Each structure stands twice: as structure tokens, then as C-alpha cells.
Amino acid sequence: MVGAVPNVRADTAADRTTSAGRSRALRIVLISALVPVSLTLVQCGKAPNPAALAANSQANVQIVNQTVAKTNPQLASADTFEDRFPAPQFRERFPSASESFLQRQMADFSPKRAVQQQPEQAPYKVASLEPQVPYKRPSREDLTTLVTMKSSAFPYFGNNPASEAPFLNIAKGDRRGHRSYSGRVFWQDETYNDSRVLVHVPEHFDVRKPGVIVVFFHGNGATLERDVRDRQLVPQQVTDSGANAILLAPQMAVDAADSSAGKFWQPGGFKRFMEESANHLARVTGDPNSARAFANMPIVIVGYSGGFLPTAWSLEVGGISDRVRGVVLLDAVYGELDKFASWIESHRSGFFVSSYTHYTARRDRELMSMLRQKGISVSEDMDGPLRPGSVVFVETGDGITHRDYVTRAWTKDPLKDVLVKMSATPALALTRVASTNPSASSR
């Protein structure tokens, strides 16, 4: 019994020693855990430093592991705190720039409402379930092409109005031809069988805006490609003017010394030509709905040399002389003075320009005299602006040749100069849609 007491005390002392060790270890763990909490409270209200957070996390884990290992080897050999709660890596909390998410604002998450805008008026609309937007035609280059038209000048099988005789007045076997005033015979299958029309649409042309159609009647001995396009540069002059204008140039007698007007001799012939042209222009420009706009667009007729004949007859019997808002003759007054004078007198809202060399000087002066007798003011200077009712005659010097007159008359590129003056004169109303009043007279 006596020996048993010391053993009990020894066991009690050992238990107290073990309990005290455990208490110290627990206090160390609690203190280690509270230290980062106190640091966080101290920094309350400040943005945390990502690097400090990562470093503190690693240090806390190491302190706890070392303390547990010293006080309780058995716990150290089991799952550690790091095993159960692995410290998050810096890249997991803060992604790199390449891993960052798209930054958004609160407005990005608000309900979207379709913004109602007034779209620019356009001939097309894109089929879509979304709010419709105006169709914008992709950018393009100048368009110059040849189009076959039934209403063009040739082939022509009617009469010559000057003689009321058939135009094709010569026959040789199956071939038919026309004997000109000079006595030379031109065959129908070679000279009067080309129904093509040169069509030119500048890259800046917009059918939705006020515009004008320029109809160019070439002279004798010409073809559309070799002369009108490449030598006389008529399409280029239209483009260089910057005017909202397009060009139509029908092939007349092919490379021949002949001024015959063909179908433009016929009543309503010019009207039929312009009506068919409207449909072709709508197709060429890629907008089928624009045919109506082309059918009402004002017209300026330009006649060079032998082109005076189809110009005069188009004004006299063409059927749409009220749509013609301007006439330009380039060394071209060889006859038909009464037809030109009649149109000038009846259409005082348009303009008339005749530029001439010594070849046509006598006829031009005769026409000026006729107009003055009618009380119509005539100018002999192209330096001023074109106005409603302008009638201008310009004589050019001896250094100007008839062959080069389309590119060099009173100035370089005279057609361009006329179109520029038109665009700079709003009062002339040349770019407004012609009146479609059925009561208006049509000669």
C-alpha cells in the first residue's frame, strides 16, 4: 500500500506535464491563427496587397505545421493543414493579362432597347429580324459599257424626212444601202446596223440625288470606242466634272461621212430611246427600282459636228423636249436653224450654247440674228455663269481644229466646263427632276 502512493503521484504529475504541454501548443496555434486576422483588421478599408496575401498564407501554414510537429509527432505524421487546405496560388487569385476576363460595366448588363433612328433613305433594305438598316452600295469604279438598244438610231428602215423617200435607196442583190448627199453609197450591213449605245456611270453617281442625263451625238467618221471614248474622252469629261451626271452616246453612222439621224427622225423617237434607256440604266447600276428616277431625269443634249441633225430632230419631234434642260453644239450649226431657234424660244428655263470655228461661223451668226429678232438676248462670252434662259455663242480662234473640238474649244474639255457651270448654278434647276405635269406641252 505504501509503495502504491508514489506511483499515483507520479502518474498525476506526468498527466499534468502532458496537459500543460498540450495547453501551450494550443495557445501557440491560436496565437498563430489570430495574428493574420489582427493584421487584416488593422488594414480594414485598404485594398489588400495580392503579394502580401499570398506570402502570409504560406507563412501561416509553415508556422502551424512546425508547432504541431513539435508538440504532437503523431498529428504531424497524419494529414497536415496544407494537405487539407492547400494554399491558393497567386495565379489562381489574380489571372495574368492574357487570362483576364473581358472588362464590363454595369450598363453592359442592363436591358437593351432598340434605338429608333431615322435611316438614310435608300432603295434597298436588308431583310433581317433586327431593326432594319439602310443598304449602302459597296464602293465601285466608273462603269463604261456598250448596251444594245432597239430604239437606238440604227438599223433604220423608214423614210428620209428631207425627201420622203426610203432611207435605204440603193440595192445590190440582197444588200441595201444609202446614197448620201455627197453621192457616196454606204451599205446598211456595214454602216447602219450598229444599235449599241455607250453608257457611262461615274463612280460618284447617286441615283437618289438630283442628276442629269447627258446624251452625246457624235459627228461623222466616228465609232464609240475609238473616238467618243478614247479620243474625245467624253466619259472622262463627265466624270471629271464631278456633276451627278451619266452619259448615253448612241452609235450613229459607223465611221462614215454621214449625219443621218435614223430613228431620231421619227416622231417620238427620242422619247422611246430615253424610256428604254431608263430600264437599261436601272439594270446597269444594279437598282431595278431606279428606272422611274431615270425616266424623269433632266436631259442635256450635246451635238458635235454632224451630230447637229439628230439633235435638231430630237428637239423638234422627239416628244420630250420639256425634259431637255440644255443644248450644247460643238462646231455643229450646219443647218436646221429653225428647229434650234424654235426650241430656244419655247424653253426659256433651259440654256443653249454653241461654240464654233470658221467652218460654221456663217450659220451661227445667222442663228444669232434670228434670236435677236425674236427679242432673245444673246451672249458671246462663256466666262460668265450659265443661268436660266442663257443663250451663248462662242467663236474660237484659228488655232483650234475641228477634229479636236470635243477636247479643246473655248477651253480644254468643254463638256466638263459646261457641267461644272451647271452644278455651280442652283437657280438653273438643271439637277431637279423634270416636271411630269400632263398639261405641259411636248413638242
Summary of the structure (lengths in Angstrom):
residues: 443
radius of gyration: 46.6
end to end distance: 152.6
largest distance: 167.4
contacts: 1291
relative contact order: 0.08
helix: 41%
strand: 16%
